[in-house]
Amino acid sequence: MRGSAEFWRYLLDLRYRPGDDDVTEGELRFDRTDTPEEPLRAYADPAGHVFCIFVA
């Protein structure tokens, strides 16, 4: 559970307070931001769950 929480914190650009833990990153799996009809990126969290972010 901690890995997923860290991933979302990093993705949403949330910051730790001084003295809190450090960051864990996810992995970009697919980048389709150059497609005008439906630009998106697909990421995988540390547990391997893939999800899409639509880019405006």
DAVENKA-V696889 format. One line per field, one symbol per residue. burial: b if it has 24 or more other C-alpha atoms within 12 Angstrom, else e. A space follows every 10 residues. Layout:
burial: ???
This chain:
burial: eeeeebbbee eeeeeeeeee eeeeebbeee eeeeeeeeee eebebbeeee eeeeee
